[in-house]
Amino acid sequence: DTAVSQTPKYLVTQMGNDKSIKCEQNLGHDTMYWYKQDSKKFLKIMFSYNNKELIINETVPNRFSPKSPDKAHLNLHINSLELGDSAVYFCASSPLRGGDIETQYFGPGTRLLVL
Amino acid sequence: AQKVTQAQTEISVVEKEDVTLDCVYETRDTTYYLFWYKQPPSGELVFLIRRNSFDEQNEISGRYSWNFQKSTSSFNFTITASQVVDSAVYFCALSGNSGGYQKVTFGTGTKLQVIP
């Protein structure tokens, strides 16, 4: 069973296009996240949602818009893609209670290449 | 503000050697969590361990061990008798309070290469 899944795994697109990445978790967690990992492997949080409510919004261009239709899903829509958006995007989820409180479980990543 | 420093950018060891990956953190929170994650060449992020700030007991899991010292704000990770499969980027992370919610800050990672 896949705990945190992301689609697509790879995304190659032209500059200026709009694209979406989907994330789903079947762990029953309350909180979900989007991270960006650049070419130097630096991991930086972009957004965090708790029970469909946005709780963390780092300094991210407003071309990036997260949407959480329910607790198990957090999608990321990117408008007007730029070359600098090329990166690996990771979705993660974590529980707020229980034995593994605050532990983030990551999806497999979506490798985005903007040409 | 919280910060995680992994000063070792890259380490190379020969198989069967022991290796320690350093992690130093900064936080004003009294309650926080520390983590280590492994990112193998395949790219996924694998959770290895979580430690809360009130539990300074060292932990051993097979060839892996972790040394948490609040006095020096360090949470170091040692691999004993390293193997080629240990080659990966290892991230140390800190979860602390940000505006009433927990926020995780990752270090910049240490790339470990184990040479056969």
Interface residues (C-beta under 8 A of the other chain):
Chain A: Y33 K40 K41 F42 L43 K44 I45 S48 N50 I55 I56 V88 F90 A92 S94 D100 I101 E102 T103 Q104 Y105 F106 P108 G109 R111
Chain B: Y33 F35 Y37 Q39 G43 E44 L45 F47 R50 V89 F91 S95 S98 G99 Y101 Q102 K103 V104 T105 F106 T108 G109 K111
